[in-house]
Amino acid sequence: MKVPLLDLKAQYATIKAEVDAAVAEVFESQQFILGPKVEQCEEAIATYSGCSHGVGVSSGTDALLACLMTENIGVGDEVITTPYTFFATAGVIARLGATPVFVDIDPRTYNLDASQIPAKITDKTRAIIPVHLYGQMADMDPVMQLAEKHGLIVIEDAAQAIGAEYKGRRAGSIGHYGCLSFFPSKNLGAAGDGGMVVTNDLQRAEKLKCLRDHGAKPKYHHKIIGGNFRLDALQAAVVSAKLPHLDGWTAARQRNAKRYDQLFSKSGLPVSLPFTGRDRHIFNQYVIRVLRRDELKSFLQKKGVGTEIYYPVPMHLQECFTYLGMGRGSFPESERAANETLALPIYPELTEAQQDYVFNCVREFFADGAGEAVRTGAANLSTSMD
Ligand SMILES: Cc1ncc(COP(=O)(O)O)c(C=O)c1O
């Protein structure tokens, strides 16, 4: 049997008519840049995310970059974030000449450990970027309290977390900005690159709209130095057509997560399962921890099961960040996670038979009795959803 990590063709088969019609409408209109399709998408996603404004941009990366630019963050400034994330989170900080300052993660959730932030705040700190990794939100209360106390901006990296909730509030609606990605593998994926900033602040939204269009207002009169960070109308149309399905897909991901939890918990295998509290985890990824991770990955690959490592090298150990001078051992939990985590197929269209196959392959791998449970800092084999 073949079980890919993600099956976008299976998803497309269920929504082909709607997506094709939405794309055809854009072709009929020949309005490809900004315009009504983008505005409709902005309104719908902002509402979905519990925010009053949405600004469509070219990618999740550019969403983060544009937020930092809106705050004039640059040379001499420091921005606190996690080293255990996709490159974009740290890359945008460095691209503007600011310094990424890392704090280690909570080993249960893989999200930044807010209790370590105070030790990293200096006169130069301007912002915090918590990342809601795998679809589960970071512990936002202490982040917001610290931000308020020190006058810092909070930019939520919600690229993997559209619709996730923390104490009943949606990803992107708690900080000053929320950054979403419509990269095709995200829970709400476009047919290419796309992203959005959501915010409850009108002035910030207006500045973002200006920045994404070369800082021009009106056209050809450049108030500020921006860039071309616009969301295509075609991508907006695809995202809008998919949005009504998002809650159903999320529910399917949550069902699949619960089923994996049940299968693995009963098995006694040395596999540590995702930890979640009572908040809404949208399972962009279902990530297990195992000690013989690389061996398990190759074994599953031979069996036709797609998996991925998110992420094999934490930011402070990336070659391009050598200049930050943080060697191995600087962030032990991030480094350990980078060696032990493995994402299993969790996409909505995954069948029970496919899921059983994935589980049975993992069981077969451990059949030699080797491997020991990994330490997580939380109880092993905690279940995902109550
Ligand atoms: C945590 C995180 N931040 C930022 C991004 C960047 O988003 P994009 O690929 O749309 O530029 C991603 C997407 O891969 C991500 O997972």
The ligand as an ORCA input file, in Angstrom:
! r2SCAN-3c Opt
* xyz 0 1
  C       6.025     28.270     10.713
  C       6.074     28.855      9.334
  N       6.367     30.147      9.177
  C       6.391     30.725      7.977
  C       6.152     30.009      6.830
  C       6.280     30.675      5.513
  O       5.140     30.581      4.713
  P       5.256     30.557      3.126
  O       5.784     29.255      2.709
  O       3.846     30.797      2.681
  O       6.138     31.688      2.742
  C       5.830     28.656      6.935
  C       5.516     27.855      5.738
  O       6.114     26.926      5.356
  C       5.805     28.055      8.214
  O       5.528     26.750      8.361
*
